[in-house]
Amino acid sequence: MIKADGVPAVTDTDFADEVLRAELPVLVEFTADWCPPCRQIAPVLSAVAREEAHRMKVVQIDVDTNPETTLAYGVLSMPTLMVFRAGEPVKSLVGARPKRRLLEELADVV
């Protein structure tokens, strides 16, 4: 399912297929509808998803409707951005940030 901001949403059900078995590194945003910083970073993630599609996949997962995955990765704050490579989490960032800073912070894992 593609959300309004153009970033695909994943669920507990398809997380393994869409994230853990993906060929490219995957940036997962753990998000919630009630989270103002999540809304703030949405256009940044949408731009990164478009511009970096050749290097990484960007998806989001709603923590309220997908508690299994949220608990499995110990996510407590939103937004949490987690990069998965070859089925393993390799980087975790908490909070909204501008696009340039996000790309700088991801440079070593994508």
Protein Blocks (a to p, Z undefined) as FASTA:
>chain_A
ZZfkopacddfklmmmmmmmpmbdcddddddfklmklmmmmmmmmmmmmmmmmmoccddd
dfklmmmlmmmnopabdcdddddeehiafbdceddddfklmmmmmmmmZZ
